[in-house]
């Protein structure tokens, strides 16, 4: 399948050019945690694409200059990130034969706080991949739009696995599963909109910034620890199996079962961390306090406020716009914001 992304006898006319691209982040509902060589996921995942939380990247390409990369994040030069991007560009030369034939200046910024529990690597590599495919489009004199997006998803995956999901709006699947036609380990696909109940198309995601510092264990290290985790294979199988009820839930609009499955997936992700060797815990005291308050609130009011977690301490609060959202928002602001580090919250919605 990778052969489809290797250019066949393409003639490139490279020139100095500048492009800018924006790419949103995403939040997984069925989690991806554990991978094989070549950024192949150990299990399929499904995510919501966010609407407001974007990375905006401008890349200046200087043709026929010695290959080098300079990167700037919010105006500050980041040498370590430049080294990472240089390595990434060398790894994808097979798919973009022109990529090492020039100098790059990359300027990027996020519309959300750094270390906020929103996947900046997903939106960041998604934006870079979109820029690269814009270059490829220019240098090859035209690429079919659908293929261009698919190849951008493929390339984004090679930088950051979950980034491949950020190339599409709505619900997005990465990883081969019999439950979703066309799904692949190599790129993401959009979950069919016509198979999604309306209740799931108008959702909020408010991220409580419980901890704004760096994580004690990076996601890269965490994925690697799954290789020796004695519960890993069962976890991978469970994630595959969870696509069966998820497919039915999305079709029927069963919000209660959706809540149960999404929260279970979030807690399972962190359970895998606790059962790694060495074990590690990314949740903080505030994380647990928020989770318990959400459960009590839902029990007392029967209102659909629930959570998911990324690989960190911050809590993604999920709730639909179904006429009950104002009461939920008031509760978040009066009872849950107190558990954040600095009163921080990022308010977003799902992008459809």
VOPAGU-2260 file (C-alpha; in pm, 1 decimal, decimal comma):
REM VOPAGU-2260
SITE   aa  ch    i         X         Y         Z
SITE  UNK   A    0       0,0       0,0       0,0
SITE  UNK   A    1     286,7     240,7      71,3
SITE  UNK   A    2     375,2     204,4    -297,3
SITE  UNK   A    3      72,2     421,3    -372,3
SITE  UNK   A    4     247,1     717,1    -210,5
SITE  UNK   A    5     582,4     674,1    -387,1
SITE  UNK   A    6     589,8     898,3    -697,2
SITE  UNK   A    7     621,1     709,3   -1024,6
SITE  UNK   A    8     841,9     890,8   -1277,5
SITE  UNK   A    9     729,3    1232,2   -1156,9
SITE  UNK   A   10     909,6    1535,9   -1289,6
SITE  UNK   A   11     940,8    1808,1   -1032,2
SITE  UNK   A   12    1005,7    2173,2   -1108,3
SITE  UNK   A   13    1116,5    2301,5    -771,2
SITE  UNK   A   14    1136,6    2670,8    -694,8
SITE  UNK   A   15    1163,7    2895,0    -392,1
SITE  UNK   A   16     814,2    2930,8    -250,6
SITE  UNK   A   17     625,0    2995,9      72,4
SITE  UNK   A   18     308,8    2821,8     194,3
SITE  UNK   A   19      94,3    2843,4     506,6
SITE  UNK   A   20    -139,0    2578,9     647,0
SITE  UNK   A   21    -359,1    2539,2     951,4
SITE  UNK   A   22    -447,9    2208,4    1113,3
SITE  UNK   A   23    -668,8    2133,5    1416,4
SITE  UNK   A   24    -595,6    1901,8    1703,6
SITE  UNK   A   25    -810,7    1600,2    1789,1
SITE  UNK   A   26    -915,2    1402,0    2095,0
SITE  UNK   A   27    -941,1    1023,1    2079,5
SITE  UNK   A   28   -1250,5     844,2    2209,3
SITE  UNK   A   29   -1120,0     492,6    2151,3
SITE  UNK   A   30    -754,4     534,5    2240,8
SITE  UNK   A   31    -435,3     455,0    2053,6
SITE  UNK   A   32    -162,2     353,6    2298,5
SITE  UNK   A   33     107,6     121,7    2172,5
SITE  UNK   A   34     257,5      96,0    1825,5
SITE  UNK   A   35     476,7    -112,2    1599,0
SITE  UNK   A   36     772,8     -13,3    1385,1
SITE  UNK   A   37     693,8     247,6    1121,4
SITE  UNK   A   38     428,0     422,4    1331,1
SITE  UNK   A   39     179,6     138,2    1283,3
SITE  UNK   A   40     -88,6     143,2    1555,2
SITE  UNK   A   41    -133,8    -164,4    1772,1
SITE  UNK   A   42    -510,4    -104,8    1761,8
SITE  UNK   A   43    -757,2     115,5    1571,5
SITE  UNK   A   44    -870,2     444,8    1724,6
SITE  UNK   A   45   -1144,3     698,7    1664,1
SITE  UNK   A   46   -1130,2    1068,6    1747,8
SITE  UNK   A   47   -1322,8    1393,2    1734,3
SITE  UNK   A   48   -1152,3    1675,8    1544,9
SITE  UNK   A   49   -1155,1    2003,4    1736,3
SITE  UNK   A   50   -1260,7    2333,9    1582,7
SITE  UNK   A   51   -1072,4    2618,6    1751,8
SITE  UNK   A   52    -749,0    2452,9    1869,3
SITE  UNK   A   53    -520,6    2482,7    1567,6
SITE  UNK   A   54    -156,1    2495,9    1474,0
SITE  UNK   A   55     -76,9    2752,8    1205,8
SITE  UNK   A   56     246,5    2687,7    1018,1
SITE  UNK   A   57     428,8    2888,9     755,3
SITE  UNK   A   58     714,3    2721,6     566,0
SITE  UNK   A   59     955,4    2910,9     345,4
SITE  UNK   A   60    1139,7    2685,6     100,8
SITE  UNK   A   61    1461,4    2806,5     -61,2
SITE  UNK   A   62    1530,9    2587,2    -364,0
SITE  UNK   A   63    1878,9    2453,1    -445,7
SITE  UNK   A   64    2031,8    2567,3    -117,1
SITE  UNK   A   65    2201,4    2310,4     110,4
SITE  UNK   A   66    1942,8    2114,7     306,4
SITE  UNK   A   67    1876,1    2261,0     649,3
SITE  UNK   A   68    1580,9    2337,7     875,0
SITE  UNK   A   69    1520,1    2631,3    1106,5
SITE  UNK   A   70    1211,9    2627,1    1327,1
SITE  UNK   A   71    1041,2    2897,3    1530,8
SITE  UNK   A   72     758,8    2837,3    1777,9
SITE  UNK   A   73     564,5    3154,6    1858,2
SITE  UNK   A   74     864,3    3356,9    1741,1
SITE  UNK   A   75    1125,1    3169,8    1947,1
SITE  UNK   A   76    1382,6    2956,7    1768,1
SITE  UNK   A   77    1363,4    2588,3    1865,7
SITE  UNK   A   78    1684,8    2408,8    1771,9
SITE  UNK   A   79    1581,3    2067,3    1910,7
SITE  UNK   A   80    1259,1    2074,3    1713,1
SITE  UNK   A   81    1454,9    2165,7    1397,0
SITE  UNK   A   82    1670,5    1855,9    1448,3
SITE  UNK   A   83    1355,5    1646,4    1483,4
SITE  UNK   A   84    1209,6    1790,2    1161,8
SITE  UNK   A   85    1536,5    1734,6     971,4
SITE  UNK   A   86    1524,9    1368,1    1070,3
SITE  UNK   A   87    1157,5    1349,8     973,6
SITE  UNK   A   88    1222,4    1502,7     629,8
SITE  UNK   A   89    1503,6    1252,9     566,0
SITE  UNK   A   90    1271,5     966,7     662,2
SITE  UNK   A   91    1005,6    1068,4     408,9
SITE  UNK   A   92    1233,1    1140,9     110,5
SITE  UNK   A   93    1108,2     823,5     -58,8
SITE  UNK   A   94     760,9     981,4     -80,3
SITE  UNK   A   95     874,6    1339,1    -159,9
SITE  UNK   A   96    1193,5    1306,4    -370,7
SITE  UNK   A   97    1250,6    1683,8    -376,7
SITE  UNK   A   98    1239,1    1732,5      -0,6
SITE  UNK   A   99    1614,7    1746,9      70,4
SITE  UNK   A  100    1688,3    1987,7    -215,4
SITE  UNK   A  101    1653,4    2313,0     -28,6
SITE  UNK   A  102    1651,9    2509,7     293,2
SITE  UNK   A  103    1347,3    2547,8     518,0
SITE  UNK   A  104    1241,1    2815,0     761,8
SITE  UNK   A  105     938,9    2695,5     958,3
SITE  UNK   A  106     735,6    2936,2    1170,9
SITE  UNK   A  107     458,0    2782,7    1375,8
SITE  UNK   A  108     218,5    2888,4    1649,6
SITE  UNK   A  109     -71,5    2732,7    1835,1
SITE  UNK   A  110    -407,2    2889,9    1911,2
SITE  UNK   A  111    -405,2    2705,1    2245,4
SITE  UNK   A  112    -164,3    2702,3    2541,4
SITE  UNK   A  113     142,5    2479,5    2527,9
SITE  UNK   A  114     123,2    2178,1    2763,2
SITE  UNK   A  115    -254,8    2217,8    2783,7
SITE  UNK   A  116    -349,4    1854,8    2729,2
SITE  UNK   A  117    -437,3    1932,0    2368,9
SITE  UNK   A  118    -231,7    1733,8    2121,7
SITE  UNK   A  119       4,7    1990,0    1969,9
SITE  UNK   A  120     210,3    1718,0    1800,0
SITE  UNK   A  121    -104,3    1608,4    1614,1
SITE  UNK   A  122    -194,2    1955,5    1490,9
SITE  UNK   A  123     173,0    2044,9    1441,1
SITE  UNK   A  124     266,6    1753,3    1218,3
SITE  UNK   A  125     -71,3    1777,8    1047,1
SITE  UNK   A  126       5,9    2138,2     949,7
SITE  UNK   A  127     357,7    2047,7     832,6
SITE  UNK   A  128     223,1    1760,5     622,1
SITE  UNK   A  129     -34,3    1992,6     462,8
SITE  UNK   A  130     242,8    2240,7     377,5
SITE  UNK   A  131     456,6    1964,6     225,8
SITE  UNK   A  132     169,4    1847,8       8,7
SITE  UNK   A  133     111,1    2207,4    -103,3
SITE  UNK   A  134     475,1    2216,5    -213,3
SITE  UNK   A  135     432,1    1879,5    -385,5
SITE  UNK   A  136     122,0    2010,4    -561,3
SITE  UNK   A  137     313,4    2316,1    -687,6
SITE  UNK   A  138     627,5    2127,0    -791,7
SITE  UNK   A  139     439,6    1847,1    -971,8
SITE  UNK   A  140     188,9    2079,8   -1139,1
SITE  UNK   A  141    -124,3    1945,7    -976,8
SITE  UNK   A  142    -247,3    1666,4    -746,0
SITE  UNK   A  143    -600,0    1533,6    -715,2
SITE  UNK   A  144    -754,8    1679,4    -396,3
SITE  UNK   A  145    -867,7    1356,1    -229,4
SITE  UNK   A  146    -530,7    1188,7    -286,6
SITE  UNK   A  147    -351,1    1499,9    -161,4
SITE  UNK   A  148    -535,7    1484,2     171,2
SITE  UNK   A  149    -483,6    1109,1     204,5
SITE  UNK   A  150    -110,8    1142,2     139,4
SITE  UNK   A  151     -90,5    1431,4     387,1
SITE  UNK   A  152    -251,8    1202,2     646,2
SITE  UNK   A  153       0,8     929,5     558,3
SITE  UNK   A  154     293,8    1171,2     594,6
SITE  UNK   A  155     159,4    1324,2     917,2
SITE  UNK   A  156     141,0     975,7    1069,4
SITE  UNK   A  157     513,1     927,0    1012,3
SITE  UNK   A  158     578,6    1236,7    1224,4
SITE  UNK   A  159     320,5    1175,8    1498,1
SITE  UNK   A  160      79,5     885,3    1485,6
SITE  UNK   A  161    -234,7    1065,7    1598,9
SITE  UNK   A  162    -159,3    1354,7    1360,7
SITE  UNK   A  163    -302,2    1153,8    1072,3
SITE  UNK   A  164    -649,5    1192,0    1225,2
SITE  UNK   A  165    -628,9    1573,2    1226,7
SITE  UNK   A  166    -645,1    1594,5     845,7
SITE  UNK   A  167   -1020,7    1529,2     849,5
SITE  UNK   A  168   -1321,3    1688,0    1019,6
SITE  UNK   A  169   -1576,0    1512,1    1236,4
SITE  UNK   A  170   -1517,5    1161,9    1366,3
SITE  UNK   A  171   -1199,3    1010,2    1225,3
SITE  UNK   A  172   -1065,6     654,3    1231,9
SITE  UNK   A  173    -704,0     543,8    1217,7
SITE  UNK   A  174    -615,9     175,6    1217,0
SITE  UNK   A  175    -760,5    -110,7    1020,3
SITE  UNK   A  176   -1092,9    -242,1    1147,0
SITE  UNK   A  177   -1366,7    -444,3     979,9
SITE  UNK   A  178   -1619,0    -200,8    1130,3
SITE  UNK   A  179   -1513,0      92,7     909,9
SITE  UNK   A  180   -1482,4      52,2     534,6
SITE  UNK   A  181   -1153,7     176,9     392,5
SITE  UNK   A  182    -983,4     205,4     731,4
SITE  UNK   A  183    -607,2     162,9     728,4
SITE  UNK   A  184    -301,7     149,5     952,5
SITE  UNK   A  185    -124,5     385,1     711,4
SITE  UNK   A  186    -358,6     685,4     714,1
SITE  UNK   A  187    -682,0     803,3     870,1
SITE  UNK   A  188   -1029,4     803,0     716,2
SITE  UNK   A  189   -1334,1    1010,0     797,5
SITE  UNK   A  190   -1611,2     817,0     968,5
SITE  UNK   A  191   -1919,3     831,4     740,2
SITE  UNK   A  192   -2130,0    1133,3     841,2
SITE  UNK   A  193   -2451,6     962,1     735,3
SITE  UNK   A  194   -2385,7     690,0     997,2
SITE  UNK   A  195   -2356,9     940,2    1284,9
SITE  UNK   A  196   -2665,8    1032,7    1489,1
SITE  UNK   A  197   -2725,9    1412,4    1507,0
SITE  UNK   A  198   -2667,6    1417,5    1885,2
SITE  UNK   A  199   -2297,3    1348,9    1825,3
SITE  UNK   A  200   -2251,3    1626,5    1568,7
SITE  UNK   A  201   -2290,8    1922,5    1805,4
SITE  UNK   A  202   -2054,7    1857,4    2094,6
SITE  UNK   A  203   -1844,5    2068,4    2329,5
SITE  UNK   A  204   -1495,7    1988,7    2454,8
SITE  UNK   A  205   -1380,1    2210,4    2742,3
SITE  UNK   A  206   -1028,9    2124,4    2856,8
SITE  UNK   A  207    -954,6    2185,0    3224,9
SITE  UNK   A  208    -586,7    2273,5    3266,9
SITE  UNK   A  209    -515,2    2073,4    3580,4
SITE  UNK   A  210    -140,2    2076,5    3518,9
SITE  UNK   A  211      30,4    2308,3    3272,0
SITE  UNK   A  212     388,0    2183,2    3307,5
SITE  UNK   A  213     572,1    1914,0    3116,0
SITE  UNK   A  214     466,7    1553,8    3164,2
SITE  UNK   A  215     696,2    1332,0    3370,8
SITE  UNK   A  216     684,4    1066,6    3097,5
SITE  UNK   A  217     649,7    1160,1    2730,0
SITE  UNK   A  218     398,6     991,1    2502,4
SITE  UNK   A  219     684,9     848,8    2296,4
SITE  UNK   A  220     828,0     675,8    2603,0
SITE  UNK   A  221     481,2     568,3    2715,9
SITE  UNK   A  222     408,1     401,4    2382,7
SITE  UNK   A  223     741,8     220,2    2403,5
SITE  UNK   A  224     663,4      83,3    2749,7
SITE  UNK   A  225     363,5     -98,3    2603,2
SITE  UNK   A  226     607,5    -337,1    2434,2
SITE  UNK   A  227     673,7    -510,4    2766,3
SITE  UNK   A  228     339,5    -444,4    2933,2
SITE  UNK   A  229     187,4    -783,7    3031,4
SITE  UNK   A  230    -164,1    -647,7    2969,5
SITE  UNK   A  231     -89,3    -488,1    2632,0
SITE  UNK   A  232    -228,6    -758,3    2401,7
SITE  UNK   A  233    -555,1    -775,4    2592,8
SITE  UNK   A  234    -580,3    -397,5    2575,7
SITE  UNK   A  235    -524,4    -396,2    2200,0
SITE  UNK   A  236    -792,8    -660,4    2156,9
SITE  UNK   A  237   -1036,8    -467,7    2376,5
SITE  UNK   A  238    -990,4    -153,8    2166,3
SITE  UNK   A  239   -1063,6    -353,4    1850,0
SITE  UNK   A  240   -1372,7    -503,8    2012,5
SITE  UNK   A  241   -1496,0    -163,3    2129,8
SITE  UNK   A  242   -1548,4     -56,3    1769,5
SITE  UNK   A  243   -1847,9    -292,6    1750,7
SITE  UNK   A  244   -2057,2    -118,7    2020,5
SITE  UNK   A  245   -1921,1     222,6    1917,0
SITE  UNK   A  246   -2053,7     174,0    1565,1
SITE  UNK   A  247   -2401,5      91,4    1699,3
SITE  UNK   A  248   -2391,0     378,2    1950,3
SITE  UNK   A  249   -2302,3     631,2    1681,1
SITE  UNK   A  250   -2588,2     504,8    1465,4
SITE  UNK   A  251   -2860,9     499,6    1733,0
SITE  UNK   A  252   -2756,3     805,4    1935,4
SITE  UNK   A  253   -2736,4     614,4    2264,3
SITE  UNK   A  254   -2572,5     886,4    2471,8
SITE  UNK   A  255   -2556,1     682,3    2794,1
SITE  UNK   A  256   -2364,0     399,1    2631,4
SITE  UNK   A  257   -2141,1     653,8    2457,0
SITE  UNK   A  258   -2053,7     809,9    2794,0
SITE  UNK   A  259   -1981,7     470,7    2947,0
SITE  UNK   A  260   -1755,7     360,9    2661,8
SITE  UNK   A  261   -1564,4     690,0    2630,5
SITE  UNK   A  262   -1492,5     714,7    3003,2
SITE  UNK   A  263   -1389,1     349,0    3017,5
SITE  UNK   A  264   -1144,1     405,6    2732,4
SITE  UNK   A  265    -993,6     707,7    2908,6
SITE  UNK   A  266    -941,5     520,4    3234,6
SITE  UNK   A  267    -803,6     216,0    3053,9
SITE  UNK   A  268    -541,2     436,1    2887,8
SITE  UNK   A  269    -417,8     549,5    3228,6
SITE  UNK   A  270    -446,6     198,9    3374,2
SITE  UNK   A  271    -198,2      84,2    3108,4
SITE  UNK   A  272      44,4     349,5    3232,4
SITE  UNK   A  273       9,4     232,1    3590,8
SITE  UNK   A  274      76,1    -127,5    3484,4
SITE  UNK   A  275     386,6     -45,8    3281,6
SITE  UNK   A  276     736,6    -131,6    3401,7
SITE  UNK   A  277     835,9     109,6    3535,3
SITE  UNK   A  278     488,7     226,8    3631,4
SITE  UNK   A  279     398,5     592,0    3595,4
SITE  UNK   A  280      97,7     810,2    3677,8
SITE  UNK   A  281      16,8    1122,0    3476,8
SITE  UNK   A  282    -308,0    1207,2    3653,3
SITE  UNK   A  283    -289,9    1458,4    3938,9
SITE  UNK   A  284    -502,9    1497,4    4251,8
SITE  UNK   A  285    -712,4    1755,0    4066,6
SITE  UNK   A  286    -777,0    1505,9    3787,0
SITE  UNK   A  287    -933,0    1257,5    4027,3
SITE  UNK   A  288   -1130,5    1525,0    4209,9
SITE  UNK   A  289   -1282,5    1641,8    3881,7
SITE  UNK   A  290   -1368,9    1287,0    3774,1
SITE  UNK   A  291   -1545,6    1214,0    4103,2
SITE  UNK   A  292   -1736,3    1542,7    4086,3
SITE  UNK   A  293   -1848,5    1464,8    3730,1
SITE  UNK   A  294   -1980,1    1125,9    3839,8
SITE  UNK   A  295   -2166,9    1278,3    4134,4
SITE  UNK   A  296   -2309,9    1558,0    3918,8
SITE  UNK   A  297   -2433,8    1310,9    3658,9
SITE  UNK   A  298   -2588,7    1088,8    3926,2
SITE  UNK   A  299   -2771,4    1381,4    4087,0
SITE  UNK   A  300   -2887,3    1560,4    3770,5
SITE  UNK   A  301   -2883,4    1295,9    3496,4
SITE  UNK   A  302   -2722,5    1559,7    3272,8
SITE  UNK   A  303   -2476,0    1434,1    3007,7
SITE  UNK   A  304   -2147,5    1580,1    3132,6
SITE  UNK   A  305   -1861,4    1332,3    3097,7
SITE  UNK   A  306   -1487,8    1319,7    3043,1
SITE  UNK   A  307   -1204,3    1179,5    2845,4
SITE  UNK   A  308    -830,6    1206,7    2909,6
SITE  UNK   A  309    -530,6    1231,5    2686,0
SITE  UNK   A  310    -187,4    1113,0    2800,0
SITE  UNK   A  311    -168,1    1374,2    3074,4
SITE  UNK   A  312    -341,6    1522,2    3378,2
SITE  UNK   A  313    -580,9    1758,9    3205,6
SITE  UNK   A  314    -946,9    1668,4    3168,6
SITE  UNK   A  315   -1150,8    1699,8    2849,7
SITE  UNK   A  316   -1509,4    1774,9    2952,0
SITE  UNK   A  317   -1751,6    1653,1    2686,8
SITE  UNK   A  318   -2117,4    1750,2    2664,2
SITE  UNK   A  319   -2367,4    1797,0    2380,0
SITE  UNK   A  320   -2554,7    2111,7    2285,0
SITE  UNK   A  321   -2896,6    1962,9    2344,8
SITE  UNK   A  322   -3074,1    2235,5    2542,4
SITE  UNK   A  323   -2914,1    2137,5    2875,5
SITE  UNK   A  324   -2568,6    2280,6    2812,1
SITE  UNK   A  325   -2616,0    2606,2    3006,3
SITE  UNK   A  326   -2669,7    2422,1    3334,7
SITE  UNK   A  327   -2362,0    2209,0    3262,7
SITE  UNK   A  328   -2149,3    2514,9    3180,7
SITE  UNK   A  329   -2257,6    2685,1    3503,5
SITE  UNK   A  330   -2158,2    2376,9    3701,5
SITE  UNK   A  331   -1818,1    2359,0    3533,6
SITE  UNK   A  332   -1745,7    2722,6    3608,1
SITE  UNK   A  333   -1866,4    2714,2    3968,3
SITE  UNK   A  334   -1740,0    2370,2    4077,2
SITE  UNK   A  335   -1470,5    2236,7    3846,4
SITE  UNK   A  336   -1251,8    2533,7    3751,8
SITE  UNK   A  337   -1127,4    2550,4    4111,7
SITE  UNK   A  338    -930,4    2230,8    4048,8
SITE  UNK   A  339    -725,0    2380,4    3766,5
SITE  UNK   A  340    -372,0    2505,8    3819,0
SITE  UNK   A  341    -442,2    2868,1    3732,0
SITE  UNK   A  342    -814,7    2874,0    3660,8
SITE  UNK   A  343    -734,8    2767,4    3307,7
SITE  UNK   A  344    -984,3    2621,9    3063,4
SITE  UNK   A  345    -978,3    2591,1    2685,7
SITE  UNK   A  346   -1329,1    2599,8    2536,3
SITE  UNK   A  347   -1373,2    2419,6    2207,4
SITE  UNK   A  348   -1633,4    2238,1    2001,4
SITE  UNK   A  349   -1617,6    1947,1    1761,4
SITE  UNK   A  350   -1546,2    2032,5    1399,2
SITE  UNK   A  351   -1798,2    1894,6    1148,5
